[in-house]
Amino acid sequence: MPDIGVLDSFVHHEESGTGAPVVFLHGNPGSSHLWRKVFPGLSAARLLAPDLIGMGRSGKPDIPYLFTDHARYLDAWFDAAALDRVVLVGHDWGGALAFDWAARHPDRVRGVVFFESIIKPMTRDELPAPARERVERFRTPGLGEQLVLDENLFVRQAFTGGVLTPLSEEDLLPYLAPYPTRESRRPILAWARQMPFDGEPADLVRRIEAYDRWLTDSARVPKLLLTFEGSPTLLVRRELAAWCAANIACLETEACGQSGHHAPEDRPEEIAGAISRWLDRHGLR
């Protein structure tokens, strides 16, 4: 697809199908490539998957790559693409961006699907041990730069350790290609250092609290949580799924089998099937 100019840069997206728009938002360190095995299992809808700014084949402007930066460029992309009355599908930070966009544009959202996402602020003890250890390493000055910027370990670990079936070197290439240099990896480190726990980063925690209020109050917007099991890398476990059931309005939950955190690599058919059935139940395509 042609790139769309936004602000001082551009956003690349993949697109297929026609009909009501369903927008897929990836997280860190993914790209629209994450959805390549999910799209074939969906039909009768217009499927769009942008690369977040600084990631995938989108532009890499000189910005801090904080959550607010990603939200600002994503806002501009939605407007430039003239997208309205959308269904949002979010994974990882893409789920957080979906919630945030929906909370600020409630009249433009028809439904939200999410999995393995940043749903609410957490305490250190609520983070799964592997995630907590990674966050602490990446937040350590000097060590985070070494691991992410110099050694480029984040992408490799995500798609070898964050999945049940590690990707081959060939399959890793599309994920590695956007990050050939130290400078190009800055968005990955910025994301890794923003995991919200113990009240920090304070400005991001406030933003998450705002979209949590929308999740609680938006009783007319259907939502779907996809859950998984079988991996220590999973972020949404039984306790967090129970919190979602108790606090998120108009929520359905569907278990999609065993997976690592980057579930579209492990369970694309199950994800596509669950989304497809949910879209049909609610007449969203």
N, C-alpha and C positions, 0 to 999 in steps of 0.2 A: 504494500500500500504506500501511497505517497506520504511523505512526512508533512506534518501540519505545523506551521510556524506559530509559536506561542511566546509571548513576552520577548525576551532577547535571544531565544533559542528555538528549538523545534522538538516535537514529540513524534516518535515513530509508533505506529500501531499495526497489528494484524487484524484482518477483518474477513468474515465470510457470512453468507446467507443474507436473507432479507426479512423484513418484518419488525417486530418490536425490539428495541435495542437491549442487549444484555452485555454489560461491561465487566470484564475480568481484570482484576488488579492483583499483580504479583507482589511479593515482598523481597526481602534481602537474602541472598544476593541474586535473585532471579531476574526474569525478563518475560516478555510475551511468549518466549520459547517454552515456558513452563506449561502452557495450555495446549500445546500442539497435539497431545494424545487425548485431550478432553473434547475438543471441538468436534471431531468426527462422530461422537456419540450424541450430539445435539442437532436438532433440525428445526425448521420452521421458526427461526428467530434470526435476528441480525446480531452476530457475535463479534465483539470488538475487544481487543486486548492491547492496551498501550504499554510501552516501556516507560517506566517512571523516569523523570528527568535525571540525567547522569548515569542511566543504566541502560542495558541493552543497546539498541541502535538509536536511542534518543541523544540529543545534544548534551554537552557537558560544560555548562557555563561555570564561571568562577563564583560559586555561591557556597555557603556552609553546608548545604544538604541536610538541614534540620527538617523536622516534620512539617513545620510551617512553610518551608521552601517547596517541598513536594506537593503540599496541598495547594499552594498558590499556582504552580505550573499545571497541576491537574485541573484546577478550576478553569484556567485559561484554555486547556485542551477541550474540556466538556463544552465550553462556550463556542470555541472555534469550530468544533465538529457539529454544533447545533443539536446536541443530544438532550432530549427531554423525556420525562416519563420512563425512566430506565429501571432495569433490574441490575443490581450490583452483586458481583461475586468476588469475594476477597479472601486471600490467603496471607497469613503472616502480617506484615505491615500493610499489605494491600487491604486486609480486613479493617484495620484501624482507619485507613484513608477512606474506605467506603463508608464506615460509620460516621466519620467526621463530615464528609461531603453530604451525606443524607441528612444529618442533623442541621446543617446550614442551608440545605436546599430541600426542605421536606415536601414541597409541592412538585418536585421533579423526580421523585422516587416511587416506584411501584412495588419493590420488594428487595430483600437483601439475603444473600446466601453467604455464609462464612464458615471457615474452618481453620484450625491452627493459627488463630489470630490473637492480637493484643486487644483483649476485650475490656479489661479494667485494670486500674492500678493495683499492684501487688506488693506484698512484703517480700523481703529476701527469702523467707522460709517458704513462701508459696510457690516460688519458682522451682521447677524440677532441678534436681542437683546438677545434671549436665549443663542446663541452660545457665544456672547461677554461676557455675565455674567459668563458663565461656565469657559471660558478661563481665565478671570480675577481672579476667585476664585482659579483655579488650579495653576496659576502662582504665587500666593501669598505664600511666604515662610512660612512653618509651616502649613498653612491651606490646601494647596494642598496635603501635606503628610498625614494630618489627614483624608481628605475626600477619597483619593484614596488608600493609603497604609494601613491605620489603619481601616477605616470604610468600605472599598471596595464598595463605592457607585457608582463608574463609570459604572461598568458592569450592575448592577441592573437598574440604571437610563437609560442606553442606550436602554435596551430591555423591559422597561416598559413605559418610557416617550418618547423615540425616535422612537416609533412605534405607529400606530393607535390602534392596538389591543395588549395590554400588554401580554407578555409571562407568562405562568403559572410557578409556582415553578419548576415543572418537566421539562418544556421546557427550563428553565433557566440553568439547571444543566450543560449541555455541555459547555455553555459559562463561567460558574463560575469555573468549574473543573480545568482549567489550572492555577488558581490564588488562591491557598489555603493559602498562607502566605504573609506576608508583603513584603518580598524580591521578591517573584514571581510577584508582581504587579508593579515593577519598570518600565517595558516597557509601561504600560498604562499611568503612570504619565509622562514619557518622551514624549510620543506622545502628550498628552494633553497640554504640555508646548511649543510645537513647532508650534502651529497654527500661520501662517505668517501674521502679520498685523503691520502697522506703521513701516515697514522696519526691523522688528526683527522676528526671528533670522537672522542676516545679511547674514551669509553663506548660509542658506537655501533659503533666498529670491533670492540670486544670482543664485542658482541652479534652482529655479522655473522660473526665467527670461530666463534661458537658454532653458528650455524645452518649454516655451511659444514661443520662436523664432522657435523651431522645429515645433510646432503646426501650426504656421503661414506659414512656408516655405514648409511643406511636402505635396505638392499638389497631389502627386500620391498615398498617403496612405488614404484610406477611413476611416472615423471616424463617430461614432454614439453617440449622447448625448441623454440620456433618462431623461425626466423631470417628475416631480410629483407636486402635489398641495395638499392643505388641512391640513398642519401642520406647526406650528411655529418653529419646529425643522429643517425644510428644509434649506439646505445650498445653493443650486442652485435655485434661484428664477428668476423671469422674467428678471430682469436687468442683472444678470450674464449670463443667457441663451442668451440674446441679444448680450452681449459682445462676447460670444462664436461664435455666428452666424457671427459676423462682423470680427472676428480675427482668426478663426481656419479654415484652408484650408480643402476642400473636406469633409465638415461636413453635416450630416443629423441629424435632431432632431425628436424624437418621444415622444409624451406625453403618459404616462402610468398610469394615474389616480391618485387617492388620496393615500397618503402614508406619513409615517414619514421618518426620515432621513435614518433609516436602512431598506430601501425599499425591499430587498429580503424577509424579514419577512412578509411584507404587500402585495406585488404584485409580487410574484414569477412567476406566469403564464404569466403575462403581460410582465415582463422582458424577460423571455425565448422566448416568441413569437416575441417580437421586435428584439431581437438578431438573432433569427432564420431567420426571413424575410430578415434582413440586410445581413446576411451571404450569403443567396441565391441570393440576388440582385447583389452582387459583386463577386460571384463565389469563396467564401472563404472556401468552404468545399467540 
